[in-house]
Amino acid sequence: MSYIKTIEQKDAKGLLKDIYDNLSGSIGMIPNIIKVQSLRPDLLEPLIRFNFALMETEHGLSKTTKELIAAYVSKINSCEY
């Protein structure tokens, strides 16, 4: 359970609802890292675009390599997100 106030998908409105619907449709879930930023959807939208550009575009490292690095860093930091 998060100590940070979040807005669940069923309670989302406006821009946050659009973001949640897009993520739910494309990846089938709303990641916790997105939920903890749900109070500021105006800042969340550019962050999602940045992350997508960073992870999906190959700039010397493949998407698979970047995902493995992210997963490993999360593991060594004991991060559940």
C-alpha positions as CSV (number, residue, x, y, z in Angstrom):
1,M,0.0,0.0,0.0
2,S,1.3,3.4,-1.0
3,Y,1.8,6.2,1.6
4,I,1.4,8.7,-1.2
5,K,-2.2,9.8,-2.1
6,T,-3.1,8.4,-5.5
7,I,-6.0,8.5,-7.8
8,E,-7.2,5.1,-8.9
9,Q,-8.4,4.4,-12.5
10,K,-12.1,4.3,-11.5
11,D,-11.8,7.7,-10.0
12,A,-9.8,9.4,-12.7
13,K,-11.2,12.3,-14.7
14,G,-10.1,14.5,-17.5
15,L,-6.4,14.3,-18.6
16,L,-5.6,11.7,-15.9
17,K,-8.5,9.5,-17.2
18,D,-7.1,9.8,-20.7
19,I,-3.6,8.8,-19.6
20,Y,-4.9,5.9,-17.6
21,D,-7.1,4.7,-20.5
22,N,-4.2,4.9,-23.0
23,L,-1.8,3.0,-20.7
24,S,-4.5,0.4,-19.8
25,G,-5.2,-0.1,-23.5
26,S,-1.5,-0.3,-24.5
27,I,0.1,-2.2,-21.6
28,G,-3.0,-3.7,-19.9
29,M,-2.3,-2.0,-16.5
30,I,-1.5,1.2,-14.7
31,P,2.0,0.9,-13.2
32,N,2.4,2.1,-9.6
33,I,5.1,4.6,-10.8
34,I,2.3,6.3,-12.8
35,K,-0.2,6.2,-9.9
36,V,2.1,7.9,-7.5
37,Q,2.2,10.9,-9.9
38,S,-1.6,10.9,-10.5
39,L,-2.2,14.1,-8.6
40,R,-0.3,16.1,-11.3
41,P,-1.4,14.7,-14.7
42,D,-0.2,17.9,-16.3
43,L,3.4,16.9,-15.4
44,L,2.8,13.1,-15.9
45,E,2.0,13.4,-19.6
46,P,5.3,14.9,-20.6
47,L,7.1,12.4,-18.4
48,I,5.4,9.5,-20.1
49,R,6.3,10.9,-23.5
50,F,10.0,11.3,-22.4
51,N,10.1,7.8,-21.0
52,F,8.6,6.3,-24.1
53,A,11.1,8.2,-26.3
54,L,14.0,7.1,-24.1
55,M,13.0,3.4,-23.9
56,E,11.5,2.8,-27.3
57,T,14.0,4.6,-29.5
58,E,17.3,2.8,-30.0
59,H,20.2,5.2,-29.3
60,G,23.0,2.6,-29.1
61,L,21.2,0.3,-26.7
62,S,18.4,-2.0,-27.6
63,K,15.0,-1.7,-25.8
64,T,15.7,-5.1,-24.2
65,T,19.0,-4.0,-22.8
66,K,17.4,-0.8,-21.4
67,E,14.6,-2.8,-19.8
68,L,17.1,-5.2,-18.2
69,I,19.2,-2.3,-16.8
70,A,16.0,-0.7,-15.4
71,A,14.9,-4.0,-13.9
72,Y,18.3,-4.6,-12.3
73,V,18.6,-1.1,-10.9
74,S,15.1,-1.5,-9.4
75,K,16.1,-4.8,-7.9
76,I,19.3,-3.6,-6.3
77,N,17.5,-0.6,-4.9
78,S,14.7,-2.9,-3.5
79,C,12.2,-0.9,-5.6
80,E,8.8,-2.5,-6.1
81,Y,7.8,0.0,-8.8
